[in-house]
Amino acid sequence: MAVKLRLVRMGKKKQPTYRVVAADSRSPRDGRFLEIVGTYAPRGASTAEPDAVINIDNAKAVKWLVNGAKPTERVERLLKTSGAWDEFAAARAK
């Protein structure tokens, strides 16, 4: 089974929030997933906080990456922002 780290769309119309999940690559975008790794709110948490919010559990993300999960392009950028990608590179170098 090929596992991907990808985004699942949540939220209201025109106010998207996303979950970063580990899912089978054959399942649909909003279908079944194996584990929630984090969340991403591109429009911010509220009108008072308009900047994007990224909450990723680095330990879970690194565990999936070490076990062979392939991130999508957007998720890879989010992992680099959160620092999980650097932890993965260090774990892979050992």
C-alpha positions in Angstrom: 0.0 0.0 0.0 1.4 3.4 -1.0 0.9 6.0 1.6 0.8 9.8 0.9 0.8 12.7 3.2 -1.8 15.0 1.7 -4.5 17.6 2.5 -8.2 16.9 3.2 -10.5 19.9 2.8 -12.7 20.9 5.7 -14.5 24.1 6.7 -17.2 26.2 5.1 -17.7 27.4 1.6 -15.0 30.0 0.7 -13.4 29.5 4.2 -11.3 26.4 3.8 -9.3 24.7 6.4 -7.4 21.5 5.8 -6.2 18.5 7.7 -2.8 17.0 6.9 -3.4 13.3 6.8 -1.6 10.0 6.0 -3.8 8.2 3.5 -3.7 5.4 1.0 -2.8 6.9 -2.4 -5.8 5.2 -4.0 -8.5 6.7 -1.7 -10.3 9.9 -2.7 -9.3 13.3 -1.5 -11.9 13.5 1.3 -12.1 9.8 1.8 -10.6 7.4 4.3 -7.3 8.2 5.9 -5.0 6.4 8.3 -4.0 9.2 10.7 -4.4 12.9 11.2 -0.9 14.5 11.2 -1.9 18.2 11.6 -4.0 21.1 10.3 -3.6 24.0 8.0 -5.7 27.2 7.9 -4.6 29.3 4.9 -6.9 32.2 5.7 -6.1 32.3 9.4 -8.0 31.1 12.5 -10.2 34.2 12.6 -10.6 37.7 11.3 -8.5 39.0 14.2 -5.7 36.6 13.1 -5.6 36.8 9.3 -2.2 35.0 8.8 -2.1 31.3 7.8 -2.0 28.9 10.7 0.0 25.6 10.5 -0.2 23.0 13.3 1.7 19.8 12.5 2.7 17.1 14.9 6.3 16.7 13.8 6.7 13.3 15.5 3.9 11.8 13.6 5.0 13.4 10.3 8.5 12.1 10.7 7.3 8.7 11.6 5.3 8.5 8.4 8.1 9.9 6.2 10.6 7.4 7.7 8.2 4.6 6.9 8.0 5.6 3.2 5.1 8.0 2.9 5.4 10.5 0.1 4.1 14.1 0.7 2.4 16.1 -1.9 4.1 19.4 -3.0 2.0 21.6 -0.8 2.4 19.3 2.3 6.1 19.2 1.7 6.2 23.0 1.9 4.1 22.9 5.1 6.5 20.3 6.6 9.5 22.5 5.8 7.7 25.5 7.4 6.9 23.5 10.6 10.4 22.0 10.8 9.4 18.4 10.4 11.2 18.1 7.1 14.5 19.0 8.8 13.9 16.4 11.5 13.2 13.8 8.7 16.4 14.7 6.9 18.4 14.3 10.1 16.7 10.9 10.8 17.4 9.8 7.3 21.0 10.8 7.4 21.7 8.6 10.4 
